[in-house]
Amino acid sequence: MNNTLAVPWRTFMELKQHHKHPHSPAYNLLLQAGPRLKLLHQVHARVIVSGYGCSRFLLTKLLNLACAAGSISYTRQIFLIVPNPDSFLFTSLIRSTSKFHNFSVYSLYFYSRMLLSNVAPSNYTFTSVIKSCADLVALRHGRIIHGHGLVNGFGSDVYVQTALVSFYGKCGDLCNARKVFDKMRDRSVVTWNSMISGYEQNGFAKEAIRLFDRMKEIGVEPNSATFVSVLSACAHLGAFVLGCWVHEYAVGNGLDLNVVLGSSLINMYTRCGNVSKAREVFDSMKERNVVAWTAMISGYGTNGYGSQAVELFHAMKRNGLLPNSITFVAVLSACARAGLVNEGRRVFESMREEYRLVPEVELHVCLVDTLGRAGLLDEAYSFIKEIHEEPAPAIWTAMLGACKMHKNFGLGAQVAEHLLASEPENPAHYVILSNIYALAGRMDQVEMVRDNMIRKCLKKQVGNRIGSEARYVTVSDSAMHELEEEEREYALGYHGEKLAIAFGLLKTSRGTFIRIVKNLRMCEDRSAIKYISVISNREIIVRDKLRFHHFKNGSCSCLDYWRRLLFASLNQ
């Protein structure tokens, strides 16, 4: 590309009469240069030579283009030579820097310079600088700027208020986000989206859906951005019915099924256990980027369809798309869940050799999980020892879980020492170690681990199980009052999904899917659910904290991979 812009000297001789007009030759040359640094340097040099290097009008445009070109150092150099910068220049500069995440901190810098220059900010100034605070998660600075906005009379400005709702939501201060939201007299769809997104991104999926319902009640028309947040909330809760409604609404109202909305639908359907519907969405998308492919690959993996995930991964490569680290995590996780050890090895090697990607913690965890679950404990342990940096706790956790599964208590104790040394305050590690000692019959060690947890005031997570079509929450039955707390939790966890399925059979009509969502792992004994799927002629989908299990006609989607491993370890 030719980076030389022909700048006739005669053109700059005309600047004396035209440099202040928006369509002056100098201004037009800046437009022609665009956000290309070398060309901007040439035009700037000619402007200086011609005697108009201090023109605030031209420098304002130059500042915005320099920022868009990605050179914050050049932007600051220009700014320092501007004589008496006005509100328009400061606001333009703050707005330009707020558009680039890497430059967000400079929005605050230029805003502080604006205050020091005694230049009054406008509502556009506040919306831009508040956005930068949101991107930086700078809660303290944002609160101060919120105060400045109130003092300057912009407390009721709808654009400033919307920016504040988004800012507080991204910073996790949902209380103040909702206060600003509730005080607004006029709320645009962007405002509603900001509040719904704030709830969803901070883990309050139910509140996000409640607010969406309220939005519908008062007649505010949702858009694609609304549905992206709502679908994410549906995926989190397993709210399949609402997710289907969103899909139908989007199609019925002619919304463009772009990569963002399409990927959100894929994620929702797979997280609700309907992989075939997710694939329909995937196939119907006119444009599919790496995010969409990865969402579908991950969906196959989490639902136990490892072979389909690997097949789609290869199809993605054939279509010329470059997988990223998240894609590799998705396909390696699928290999681990389905027991595709050789495929997992090949994918991991291709990541390093073919794509030159440096494995991150998640990828190390995936390979250790793949090897460990398959019983290749020595290979998994050797792989961990070959990692150059100190292995992360998640890697040791995967290794410890494999030791527990295959009853290798000696190696498990070694791994547990590494894990407890890396995260001594995590109660989950103590629970796993206690279970290993219990399985080995080392009850003295179990008591020691429990005593350590009590001394450190650590408590195991208690899980509630929620069904989608059938909702169920475990309760400590009075008949279990003689059990100790941890044993009671274990018993409830062991039978929770079976009780939820029974509840679903009673409350839903014949032929209806039964979906169970729980935040603890599913128990190992799945024979009962297989028999129930045959007798009731129902498809039963159980989603735990790690994966999905689809029970239909007496079979599980994991093809009994985990059960075969269990029997193999018992027979060793």
C-alpha positions as a Python dict, from the first residue, in 0.01 Angstrom:
ca = {
    (1, 'M'): (0, 0, 0),
    (2, 'N'): (124, 350, -89),
    (3, 'N'): (159, 544, 235),
    (4, 'T'): (265, 869, 66),
    (5, 'L'): (11, 1147, 36),
    (6, 'A'): (89, 1410, -228),
    (7, 'V'): (56, 1750, -59),
    (8, 'P'): (109, 2038, -307),
    (9, 'W'): (269, 2345, -147),
    (10, 'R'): (15, 2568, -322),
    (11, 'T'): (-261, 2393, -127),
    (12, 'F'): (-114, 2512, 202),
    (13, 'M'): (-77, 2867, 75),
    (14, 'E'): (-456, 2873, 58),
    (15, 'L'): (-488, 2798, 431),
    (16, 'K'): (-478, 3165, 533),
    (17, 'Q'): (-832, 3209, 411),
    (18, 'H'): (-979, 2863, 449),
    (19, 'H'): (-821, 2679, 744),
    (20, 'K'): (-1119, 2734, 975),
    (21, 'H'): (-1379, 2599, 735),
    (22, 'P'): (-1477, 2230, 777),
    (23, 'H'): (-1407, 2171, 408),
    (24, 'S'): (-1080, 2364, 389),
    (25, 'P'): (-791, 2202, 197),
    (26, 'A'): (-605, 2119, 520),
    (27, 'Y'): (-911, 1960, 674),
    (28, 'N'): (-972, 1758, 359),
    (29, 'L'): (-610, 1640, 360),
    (30, 'L'): (-656, 1518, 717),
    (31, 'L'): (-965, 1329, 608),
    (32, 'Q'): (-770, 1172, 322),
    (33, 'A'): (-489, 1070, 558),
    (34, 'G'): (-736, 904, 795),
    (35, 'P'): (-608, 700, 1092),
    (36, 'R'): (-273, 625, 923),
    (37, 'L'): (14, 749, 1130),
    (38, 'K'): (272, 812, 859),
    (39, 'L'): (33, 1017, 650),
    (40, 'L'): (-81, 1212, 955),
    (41, 'H'): (282, 1303, 1027),
    (42, 'Q'): (318, 1437, 672),
    (43, 'V'): (3, 1650, 687),
    (44, 'H'): (91, 1775, 1034),
    (45, 'A'): (437, 1880, 918),
    (46, 'R'): (291, 2077, 626),
    (47, 'V'): (38, 2245, 856),
    (48, 'I'): (318, 2357, 1088),
    (49, 'V'): (537, 2484, 802),
    (50, 'S'): (244, 2680, 661),
    (51, 'G'): (203, 2861, 993),
    (52, 'Y'): (-115, 2695, 1118),
    (53, 'G'): (35, 2446, 1359),
    (54, 'C'): (-159, 2603, 1647),
    (55, 'S'): (-501, 2598, 1479),
    (56, 'R'): (-726, 2449, 1744),
    (57, 'F'): (-979, 2340, 1485),
    (58, 'L'): (-724, 2143, 1280),
    (59, 'L'): (-549, 2006, 1588),
    (60, 'T'): (-877, 1874, 1726),
    (61, 'K'): (-929, 1668, 1414),
    (62, 'L'): (-564, 1560, 1414),
    (63, 'L'): (-593, 1448, 1777),
    (64, 'N'): (-892, 1226, 1702),
    (65, 'L'): (-721, 1067, 1402),
    (66, 'A'): (-396, 1012, 1593),
    (67, 'C'): (-591, 837, 1867),
    (68, 'A'): (-778, 625, 1611),
    (69, 'A'): (-439, 534, 1460),
    (70, 'G'): (-346, 379, 1795),
    (71, 'S'): (-66, 618, 1889),
    (72, 'I'): (-143, 758, 2232),
    (73, 'S'): (209, 905, 2259),
    (74, 'Y'): (158, 1111, 1942),
    (75, 'T'): (-186, 1211, 2069),
    (76, 'R'): (-38, 1345, 2393),
    (77, 'Q'): (237, 1531, 2205),
    (78, 'I'): (-22, 1711, 1994),
    (79, 'F'): (-241, 1785, 2295),
    (80, 'L'): (43, 1958, 2479),
    (81, 'I'): (89, 2216, 2201),
    (82, 'V'): (-280, 2307, 2170),
    (83, 'P'): (-333, 2667, 2290),
    (84, 'N'): (-627, 2705, 2528),
    (85, 'P'): (-809, 2377, 2455),
    (86, 'D'): (-1187, 2423, 2474),
    (87, 'S'): (-1470, 2195, 2586),
    (88, 'F'): (-1519, 2056, 2236),
    (89, 'L'): (-1153, 1953, 2206),
    (90, 'F'): (-1144, 1792, 2552),
    (91, 'T'): (-1471, 1609, 2497),
    (92, 'S'): (-1363, 1487, 2151),
    (93, 'L'): (-1039, 1358, 2294),
    (94, 'I'): (-1205, 1190, 2594),
    (95, 'R'): (-1462, 1033, 2364),
    (96, 'S'): (-1196, 905, 2123),
    (97, 'T'): (-986, 745, 2396),
    (98, 'S'): (-1295, 586, 2554),
    (99, 'K'): (-1357, 388, 2234),
    (100, 'F'): (-1035, 189, 2280),
    (101, 'H'): (-1008, -30, 2589),
    (102, 'N'): (-630, 11, 2602),
    (103, 'F'): (-669, 389, 2611),
    (104, 'S'): (-942, 406, 2876),
    (105, 'V'): (-703, 530, 3143),
    (106, 'Y'): (-615, 826, 2919),
    (107, 'S'): (-980, 930, 2918),
    (108, 'L'): (-940, 987, 3291),
    (109, 'Y'): (-611, 1169, 3232),
    (110, 'F'): (-763, 1410, 2980),
    (111, 'Y'): (-1068, 1455, 3201),
    (112, 'S'): (-845, 1558, 3492),
    (113, 'R'): (-661, 1801, 3263),
    (114, 'M'): (-999, 1941, 3162),
    (115, 'L'): (-1087, 2010, 3525),
    (116, 'L'): (-746, 2167, 3592),
    (117, 'S'): (-801, 2396, 3291),
    (118, 'N'): (-1135, 2512, 3439),
    (119, 'V'): (-1318, 2399, 3125),
    (120, 'A'): (-1680, 2299, 3185),
    (121, 'P'): (-1763, 1940, 3086),
    (122, 'S'): (-2074, 1853, 2888),
    (123, 'N'): (-2308, 1555, 2907),
    (124, 'Y'): (-2104, 1393, 2626),
    (125, 'T'): (-1793, 1436, 2840),
    (126, 'F'): (-1954, 1248, 3126),
    (127, 'T'): (-2095, 963, 2916),
    (128, 'S'): (-1751, 900, 2767),
    (129, 'V'): (-1544, 921, 3084),
    (130, 'I'): (-1797, 708, 3275),
    (131, 'K'): (-1771, 445, 3001),
    (132, 'S'): (-1394, 440, 3051),
    (133, 'C'): (-1441, 393, 3425),
    (134, 'A'): (-1667, 98, 3346),
    (135, 'D'): (-1407, -56, 3115),
    (136, 'L'): (-1142, -11, 3383),
    (137, 'V'): (-1376, -132, 3660),
    (138, 'A'): (-1266, 187, 3838),
    (139, 'L'): (-1547, 206, 4093),
    (140, 'R'): (-1392, 474, 4315),
    (141, 'H'): (-1310, 707, 4026),
    (142, 'G'): (-1651, 651, 3870),
    (143, 'R'): (-1829, 744, 4191),
    (144, 'I'): (-1633, 1067, 4208),
    (145, 'I'): (-1720, 1148, 3846),
    (146, 'H'): (-2084, 1063, 3923),
    (147, 'G'): (-2068, 1334, 4187),
    (148, 'H'): (-1918, 1578, 3937),
    (149, 'G'): (-2207, 1505, 3701),
    (150, 'L'): (-2461, 1585, 3972),
    (151, 'V'): (-2284, 1909, 4063),
    (152, 'N'): (-2277, 2015, 3696),
    (153, 'G'): (-2650, 1956, 3656),
    (154, 'F'): (-2642, 1632, 3455),
    (155, 'G'): (-2793, 1405, 3720),
    (156, 'S'): (-3117, 1373, 3519),
    (157, 'D'): (-2959, 1349, 3175),
    (158, 'V'): (-3079, 1023, 3021),
    (159, 'Y'): (-2746, 953, 2846),
    (160, 'V'): (-2543, 1013, 3161),
    (161, 'Q'): (-2783, 801, 3365),
    (162, 'T'): (-2763, 515, 3116),
    (163, 'A'): (-2384, 531, 3125),
    (164, 'L'): (-2399, 518, 3507),
    (165, 'V'): (-2627, 213, 3506),
    (166, 'S'): (-2381, 33, 3277),
    (167, 'F'): (-2083, 150, 3485),
    (168, 'Y'): (-2221, 35, 3820),
    (169, 'G'): (-2333, -294, 3667),
    (170, 'K'): (-1989, -370, 3523),
    (171, 'C'): (-1830, -282, 3858),
    (172, 'G'): (-2066, -518, 4043),
    (173, 'D'): (-2238, -239, 4237),
    (174, 'L'): (-2589, -348, 4145),
    (175, 'C'): (-2747, -157, 4432),
    (176, 'N'): (-2639, 180, 4292),
    (177, 'A'): (-2707, 65, 3936),
    (178, 'R'): (-3067, -10, 4030),
    (179, 'K'): (-3100, 319, 4223),
    (180, 'V'): (-3001, 516, 3914),
    (181, 'F'): (-3224, 298, 3697),
    (182, 'D'): (-3529, 340, 3921),
    (183, 'K'): (-3489, 719, 3935),
    (184, 'M'): (-3495, 755, 3556),
    (185, 'R'): (-3816, 895, 3412),
    (186, 'D'): (-3737, 796, 3054),
    (187, 'R'): (-3562, 466, 2995),
    (188, 'S'): (-3448, 370, 2647),
    (189, 'V'): (-3396, 11, 2539),
    (190, 'V'): (-3022, 73, 2594),
    (191, 'T'): (-3093, 157, 2959),
    (192, 'W'): (-3296, -161, 3008),
    (193, 'N'): (-3025, -363, 2838),
    (194, 'S'): (-2758, -216, 3067),
    (195, 'M'): (-2950, -311, 3381),
    (196, 'I'): (-3042, -660, 3255),
    (197, 'S'): (-2682, -718, 3147),
    (198, 'G'): (-2557, -597, 3485),
    (199, 'Y'): (-2767, -856, 3664),
    (200, 'E'): (-2671, -1135, 3426),
    (201, 'Q'): (-2297, -1064, 3426),
    (202, 'N'): (-2288, -1060, 3805),
    (203, 'G'): (-2461, -1398, 3840),
    (204, 'F'): (-2813, -1275, 3916),
    (205, 'A'): (-2983, -1455, 3629),
    (206, 'K'): (-3326, -1468, 3796),
    (207, 'E'): (-3325, -1091, 3852),
    (208, 'A'): (-3223, -1038, 3488),
    (209, 'I'): (-3521, -1242, 3369),
    (210, 'R'): (-3758, -1067, 3611),
    (211, 'L'): (-3649, -730, 3476),
    (212, 'F'): (-3691, -855, 3120),
    (213, 'D'): (-4046, -963, 3206),
    (214, 'R'): (-4111, -615, 3345),
    (215, 'M'): (-3969, -463, 3028),
    (216, 'K'): (-4217, -664, 2821),
    (217, 'E'): (-4507, -569, 3048),
    (218, 'I'): (-4464, -196, 2996),
    (219, 'G'): (-4422, -235, 2622),
    (220, 'V'): (-4053, -162, 2565),
    (221, 'E'): (-3942, -329, 2243),
    (222, 'P'): (-3636, -553, 2302),
    (223, 'N'): (-3351, -577, 2052),
    (224, 'S'): (-3071, -822, 1979),
    (225, 'A'): (-2857, -690, 2267),
    (226, 'T'): (-3147, -754, 2507),
    (227, 'F'): (-3179, -1111, 2391),
    (228, 'V'): (-2808, -1182, 2419),
    (229, 'S'): (-2821, -1106, 2793),
    (230, 'V'): (-3153, -1285, 2845),
    (231, 'L'): (-3032, -1596, 2661),
    (232, 'S'): (-2721, -1604, 2879),
    (233, 'A'): (-2945, -1590, 3187),
    (234, 'C'): (-3160, -1870, 3043),
    (235, 'A'): (-2847, -2078, 2984),
    (236, 'H'): (-2739, -2028, 3344),
    (237, 'L'): (-3076, -2127, 3488),
    (238, 'G'): (-3166, -2391, 3232),
    (239, 'A'): (-3477, -2186, 3146),
    (240, 'F'): (-3551, -2371, 2824),
    (241, 'V'): (-3907, -2244, 2770),
    (242, 'L'): (-3811, -1876, 2787),
    (243, 'G'): (-3509, -1940, 2565),
    (244, 'C'): (-3735, -2096, 2301),
    (245, 'W'): (-3968, -1795, 2324),
    (246, 'V'): (-3675, -1560, 2261),
    (247, 'H'): (-3574, -1763, 1956),
    (248, 'E'): (-3927, -1759, 1816),
    (249, 'Y'): (-3960, -1386, 1883),
    (250, 'A'): (-3630, -1309, 1711),
    (251, 'V'): (-3724, -1511, 1402),
    (252, 'G'): (-4081, -1381, 1394),
    (253, 'N'): (-3971, -1018, 1415),
    (254, 'G'): (-3703, -1047, 1152),
    (255, 'L'): (-3404, -993, 1378),
    (256, 'D'): (-3074, -1066, 1209),
    (257, 'L'): (-2930, -1395, 1332),
    (258, 'N'): (-2576, -1254, 1347),
    (259, 'V'): (-2281, -1427, 1509),
    (260, 'V'): (-2351, -1273, 1851),
    (261, 'L'): (-2720, -1363, 1872),
    (262, 'G'): (-2667, -1695, 1695),
    (263, 'S'): (-2387, -1796, 1931),
    (264, 'S'): (-2603, -1697, 2230),
    (265, 'L'): (-2883, -1922, 2104),
    (266, 'I'): (-2639, -2210, 2053),
    (267, 'N'): (-2507, -2164, 2406),
    (268, 'M'): (-2860, -2150, 2551),
    (269, 'Y'): (-2980, -2464, 2373),
    (270, 'T'): (-2672, -2667, 2459),
    (271, 'R'): (-2679, -2551, 2823),
    (272, 'C'): (-3042, -2663, 2834),
    (273, 'G'): (-2949, -3001, 2685),
    (274, 'N'): (-3106, -2961, 2340),
    (275, 'V'): (-2807, -3019, 2115),
    (276, 'S'): (-3009, -3090, 1800),
    (277, 'K'): (-3182, -2751, 1825),
    (278, 'A'): (-2846, -2583, 1877),
    (279, 'R'): (-2715, -2749, 1562),
    (280, 'E'): (-3018, -2623, 1370),
    (281, 'V'): (-2930, -2268, 1472),
    (282, 'F'): (-2564, -2324, 1385),
    (283, 'D'): (-2647, -2457, 1039),
    (284, 'S'): (-2889, -2170, 970),
    (285, 'M'): (-2634, -1897, 1041),
    (286, 'K'): (-2519, -1715, 727),
    (287, 'E'): (-2195, -1608, 893),
    (288, 'R'): (-2005, -1820, 1145),
    (289, 'N'): (-1692, -1697, 1316),
    (290, 'V'): (-1464, -1876, 1561),
    (291, 'V'): (-1702, -1788, 1849),
    (292, 'A'): (-1996, -1965, 1684),
    (293, 'W'): (-1789, -2274, 1596),
    (294, 'T'): (-1646, -2289, 1947),
    (295, 'A'): (-1992, -2257, 2104),
    (296, 'M'): (-2118, -2555, 1904),
    (297, 'I'): (-1806, -2763, 1974),
    (298, 'S'): (-1836, -2684, 2346),
    (299, 'G'): (-2205, -2772, 2338),
    (300, 'Y'): (-2133, -3114, 2195),
    (301, 'G'): (-1865, -3172, 2454),
    (302, 'T'): (-2066, -3072, 2761),
    (303, 'N'): (-2352, -3294, 2648),
    (304, 'G'): (-2131, -3599, 2613),
    (305, 'Y'): (-2101, -3606, 2233),
    (306, 'G'): (-1723, -3609, 2214),
    (307, 'S'): (-1691, -3763, 1868),
    (308, 'Q'): (-1919, -3499, 1717),
    (309, 'A'): (-1718, -3225, 1888),
    (310, 'V'): (-1390, -3354, 1740),
    (311, 'E'): (-1553, -3396, 1399),
    (312, 'L'): (-1681, -3036, 1405),
    (313, 'F'): (-1338, -2914, 1516),
    (314, 'H'): (-1182, -3069, 1206),
    (315, 'A'): (-1461, -2925, 989),
    (316, 'M'): (-1382, -2583, 1133),
    (317, 'K'): (-1019, -2617, 1028),
    (318, 'R'): (-1122, -2734, 680),
    (319, 'N'): (-1330, -2418, 647),
    (320, 'G'): (-1017, -2210, 702),
    (321, 'L'): (-1091, -2076, 1050),
    (322, 'L'): (-810, -2055, 1303),
    (323, 'P'): (-903, -2205, 1641),
    (324, 'N'): (-807, -2005, 1949),
    (325, 'S'): (-724, -2119, 2301),
    (326, 'I'): (-1094, -2129, 2396),
    (327, 'T'): (-1165, -2358, 2101),
    (328, 'F'): (-891, -2595, 2215),
    (329, 'V'): (-1029, -2596, 2570),
    (330, 'A'): (-1370, -2690, 2429),
    (331, 'V'): (-1247, -2977, 2212),
    (332, 'L'): (-1004, -3112, 2474),
    (333, 'S'): (-1280, -3103, 2737),
    (334, 'A'): (-1498, -3300, 2496),
    (335, 'C'): (-1221, -3558, 2456),
    (336, 'A'): (-1184, -3587, 2833),
    (337, 'R'): (-1556, -3640, 2890),
    (338, 'A'): (-1587, -3900, 2616),
    (339, 'G'): (-1261, -4083, 2687),
    (340, 'L'): (-1106, -3995, 2351),
    (341, 'V'): (-748, -4013, 2473),
    (342, 'N'): (-564, -4044, 2143),
    (343, 'E'): (-769, -3765, 1987),
    (344, 'G'): (-695, -3548, 2289),
    (345, 'R'): (-322, -3608, 2255),
    (346, 'R'): (-332, -3520, 1885),
    (347, 'V'): (-532, -3202, 1941),
    (348, 'F'): (-295, -3087, 2216),
    (349, 'E'): (10, -3148, 1995),
    (350, 'S'): (-147, -2970, 1697),
    (351, 'M'): (-208, -2669, 1918),
    (352, 'R'): (162, -2645, 1997),
    (353, 'E'): (312, -2761, 1668),
    (354, 'E'): (63, -2648, 1404),
    (355, 'Y'): (-73, -2328, 1561),
    (356, 'R'): (220, -2234, 1786),
    (357, 'L'): (-9, -2159, 2081),
    (358, 'V'): (138, -2165, 2431),
    (359, 'P'): (-86, -2383, 2651),
    (360, 'E'): (-253, -2197, 2935),
    (361, 'V'): (-374, -2342, 3265),
    (362, 'E'): (-712, -2452, 3127),
    (363, 'L'): (-547, -2651, 2849),
    (364, 'H'): (-310, -2823, 3090),
    (365, 'V'): (-611, -2912, 3306),
    (366, 'C'): (-792, -3060, 3005),
    (367, 'L'): (-506, -3289, 2908),
    (368, 'V'): (-446, -3402, 3268),
    (369, 'D'): (-819, -3470, 3297),
    (370, 'T'): (-819, -3669, 2971),
    (371, 'L'): (-524, -3884, 3076),
    (372, 'G'): (-626, -3916, 3439),
    (373, 'R'): (-986, -4015, 3375),
    (374, 'A'): (-863, -4284, 3136),
    (375, 'G'): (-648, -4431, 3413),
    (376, 'L'): (-317, -4310, 3271),
    (377, 'L'): (-214, -4165, 3606),
    (378, 'D'): (162, -4200, 3563),
    (379, 'E'): (151, -4025, 3226),
    (380, 'A'): (-68, -3748, 3367),
    (381, 'Y'): (161, -3700, 3668),
    (382, 'S'): (471, -3692, 3445),
    (383, 'F'): (304, -3434, 3223),
    (384, 'I'): (241, -3210, 3526),
    (385, 'K'): (604, -3239, 3633),
    (386, 'E'): (714, -3126, 3286),
    (387, 'I'): (525, -2796, 3312),
    (388, 'H'): (786, -2522, 3339),
    (389, 'E'): (606, -2295, 3585),
    (390, 'E'): (449, -2395, 3916),
    (391, 'P'): (137, -2601, 3832),
    (392, 'A'): (-186, -2415, 3911),
    (393, 'P'): (-422, -2557, 4177),
    (394, 'A'): (-674, -2651, 3905),
    (395, 'I'): (-418, -2889, 3751),
    (396, 'W'): (-358, -3064, 4082),
    (397, 'T'): (-735, -3080, 4140),
    (398, 'A'): (-786, -3266, 3811),
    (399, 'M'): (-505, -3505, 3903),
    (400, 'L'): (-647, -3564, 4250),
    (401, 'G'): (-991, -3640, 4111),
    (402, 'A'): (-838, -3902, 3881),
    (403, 'C'): (-653, -4061, 4173),
    (404, 'K'): (-979, -4082, 4365),
    (405, 'M'): (-1161, -4240, 4071),
    (406, 'H'): (-895, -4507, 4021),
    (407, 'K'): (-834, -4570, 4392),
    (408, 'N'): (-467, -4476, 4376),
    (409, 'F'): (-455, -4341, 4729),
    (410, 'G'): (-76, -4327, 4757),
    (411, 'L'): (-40, -4097, 4458),
    (412, 'G'): (-352, -3913, 4567),
    (413, 'A'): (-195, -3825, 4901),
    (414, 'Q'): (112, -3682, 4723),
    (415, 'V'): (-104, -3475, 4491),
    (416, 'A'): (-315, -3354, 4782),
    (417, 'E'): (-4, -3218, 4954),
    (418, 'H'): (75, -3007, 4648),
    (419, 'L'): (-286, -2890, 4628),
    (420, 'L'): (-322, -2793, 4993),
    (421, 'A'): (12, -2611, 4978),
    (422, 'S'): (-109, -2403, 4684),
    (423, 'E'): (-457, -2324, 4825),
    (424, 'P'): (-474, -2396, 5199),
    (425, 'E'): (-804, -2210, 5246),
    (426, 'N'): (-1011, -2389, 4980),
    (427, 'P'): (-1262, -2626, 5152),
    (428, 'A'): (-1319, -2829, 4835),
    (429, 'H'): (-964, -2965, 4848),
    (430, 'Y'): (-1012, -3092, 5202),
    (431, 'V'): (-1339, -3261, 5106),
    (432, 'I'): (-1172, -3447, 4816),
    (433, 'L'): (-883, -3554, 5040),
    (434, 'S'): (-1129, -3668, 5309),
    (435, 'N'): (-1317, -3878, 5053),
    (436, 'I'): (-994, -4040, 4936),
    (437, 'Y'): (-900, -4135, 5291),
    (438, 'A'): (-1253, -4266, 5354),
    (439, 'L'): (-1243, -4486, 5043),
    (440, 'A'): (-906, -4619, 5159),
    (441, 'G'): (-1049, -4700, 5503),
    (442, 'R'): (-819, -4445, 5671),
    (443, 'M'): (-1082, -4306, 5909),
    (444, 'D'): (-816, -4160, 6137),
    (445, 'Q'): (-702, -3941, 5849),
    (446, 'V'): (-1061, -3850, 5771),
    (447, 'E'): (-1103, -3719, 6124),
    (448, 'M'): (-778, -3527, 6097),
    (449, 'V'): (-892, -3357, 5776),
    (450, 'R'): (-1228, -3270, 5935),
    (451, 'D'): (-1054, -3126, 6239),
    (452, 'N'): (-837, -2911, 6014),
    (453, 'M'): (-1147, -2780, 5836),
    (454, 'I'): (-1315, -2697, 6168),
    (455, 'R'): (-1003, -2526, 6298),
    (456, 'K'): (-979, -2317, 5982),
    (457, 'C'): (-1357, -2246, 5985),
    (458, 'L'): (-1395, -2399, 5639),
    (459, 'K'): (-1729, -2536, 5523),
    (460, 'K'): (-1826, -2748, 5224),
    (461, 'Q'): (-2055, -2595, 4962),
    (462, 'V'): (-2420, -2695, 4997),
    (463, 'G'): (-2600, -2752, 4669),
    (464, 'N'): (-2960, -2689, 4567),
    (465, 'R'): (-3101, -2875, 4272),
    (466, 'I'): (-3342, -2702, 4041),
    (467, 'G'): (-3536, -2858, 3757),
    (468, 'S'): (-3632, -2656, 3449),
    (469, 'E'): (-3974, -2794, 3377),
    (470, 'A'): (-3982, -2940, 3730),
    (471, 'R'): (-3834, -2736, 4012),
    (472, 'Y'): (-3706, -2903, 4328),
    (473, 'V'): (-3496, -2789, 4623),
    (474, 'T'): (-3347, -3040, 4865),
    (475, 'V'): (-3453, -3019, 5228),
    (476, 'S'): (-3291, -3189, 5524),
    (477, 'D'): (-3557, -3443, 5609),
    (478, 'S'): (-3634, -3496, 5977),
    (479, 'A'): (-3562, -3865, 5933),
    (480, 'M'): (-3197, -3774, 5870),
    (481, 'H'): (-3144, -3574, 6189),
    (482, 'E'): (-2907, -3828, 6338),
    (483, 'L'): (-2659, -3793, 6050),
    (484, 'E'): (-2375, -3547, 6070),
    (485, 'E'): (-2403, -3244, 5846),
    (486, 'E'): (-2155, -3356, 5581),
    (487, 'E'): (-2309, -3704, 5569),
    (488, 'R'): (-2655, -3552, 5537),
    (489, 'E'): (-2540, -3334, 5248),
    (490, 'Y'): (-2386, -3638, 5081),
    (491, 'A'): (-2706, -3840, 5118),
    (492, 'L'): (-2916, -3557, 4978),
    (493, 'G'): (-2670, -3508, 4692),
    (494, 'Y'): (-2682, -3879, 4617),
    (495, 'H'): (-3062, -3892, 4589),
    (496, 'G'): (-3142, -3534, 4483),
    (497, 'E'): (-3171, -3593, 4111),
    (498, 'K'): (-3384, -3906, 4162),
    (499, 'L'): (-3631, -3713, 4377),
    (500, 'A'): (-3639, -3430, 4123),
    (501, 'I'): (-3710, -3679, 3843),
    (502, 'A'): (-3995, -3831, 4046),
    (503, 'F'): (-4136, -3484, 4099),
    (504, 'G'): (-4108, -3413, 3726),
    (505, 'L'): (-4289, -3735, 3635),
    (506, 'L'): (-4576, -3639, 3862),
    (507, 'K'): (-4605, -3279, 3743),
    (508, 'T'): (-4551, -3302, 3366),
    (509, 'S'): (-4751, -3466, 3088),
    (510, 'R'): (-4657, -3786, 2908),
    (511, 'G'): (-4383, -3743, 2647),
    (512, 'T'): (-4244, -3423, 2800),
    (513, 'F'): (-3869, -3390, 2844),
    (514, 'I'): (-3755, -3383, 3205),
    (515, 'R'): (-3462, -3151, 3270),
    (516, 'I'): (-3282, -3149, 3602),
    (517, 'V'): (-3028, -2879, 3688),
    (518, 'K'): (-2805, -2909, 3993),
    (519, 'N'): (-2493, -2730, 4112),
    (520, 'L'): (-2316, -3039, 4250),
    (521, 'R'): (-2186, -3341, 4065),
    (522, 'M'): (-2424, -3621, 3980),
    (523, 'C'): (-2390, -3944, 4175),
    (524, 'E'): (-2210, -4236, 4014),
    (525, 'D'): (-2505, -4478, 4020),
    (526, 'R'): (-2716, -4401, 3715),
    (527, 'S'): (-2889, -4737, 3673),
    (528, 'A'): (-3212, -4615, 3833),
    (529, 'I'): (-3241, -4323, 3588),
    (530, 'K'): (-3182, -4556, 3293),
    (531, 'Y'): (-3466, -4781, 3408),
    (532, 'I'): (-3691, -4478, 3463),
    (533, 'S'): (-3624, -4358, 3108),
    (534, 'V'): (-3737, -4698, 2975),
    (535, 'I'): (-4044, -4742, 3197),
    (536, 'S'): (-4171, -4385, 3153),
    (537, 'N'): (-4069, -4361, 2786),
    (538, 'R'): (-3920, -4021, 2861),
    (539, 'E'): (-3593, -3850, 2775),
    (540, 'I'): (-3431, -3732, 3098),
    (541, 'I'): (-3157, -3470, 3088),
    (542, 'V'): (-2950, -3414, 3402),
    (543, 'R'): (-2714, -3117, 3413),
    (544, 'D'): (-2466, -3103, 3700),
    (545, 'K'): (-2185, -2857, 3761),
    (546, 'L'): (-1958, -3024, 3505),
    (547, 'R'): (-2157, -3185, 3224),
    (548, 'F'): (-2487, -3315, 3087),
    (549, 'H'): (-2620, -3669, 3086),
    (550, 'H'): (-2896, -3762, 2840),
    (551, 'F'): (-3092, -4071, 2940),
    (552, 'K'): (-3309, -4227, 2671),
    (553, 'N'): (-3432, -4584, 2619),
    (554, 'G'): (-3208, -4709, 2897),
    (555, 'S'): (-2885, -4553, 2770),
    (556, 'C'): (-2677, -4252, 2877),
    (557, 'S'): (-2511, -4015, 2630),
    (558, 'C'): (-2171, -4076, 2794),
    (559, 'L'): (-2201, -4441, 2677),
    (560, 'D'): (-2121, -4546, 3035),
    (561, 'Y'): (-1761, -4431, 2995),
    (562, 'W'): (-1734, -4330, 3361),
    (563, 'R'): (-1905, -4647, 3481),
    (564, 'R'): (-1671, -4866, 3276),
    (565, 'L'): (-1375, -4685, 3430),
    (566, 'L'): (-1519, -4740, 3777),
    (567, 'F'): (-1558, -5114, 3726),
    (568, 'A'): (-1212, -5135, 3571),
    (569, 'S'): (-1056, -4966, 3872),
    (570, 'L'): (-1244, -5196, 4112),
    (571, 'N'): (-1120, -5506, 3930),
    (572, 'Q'): (-754, -5400, 3938),
}
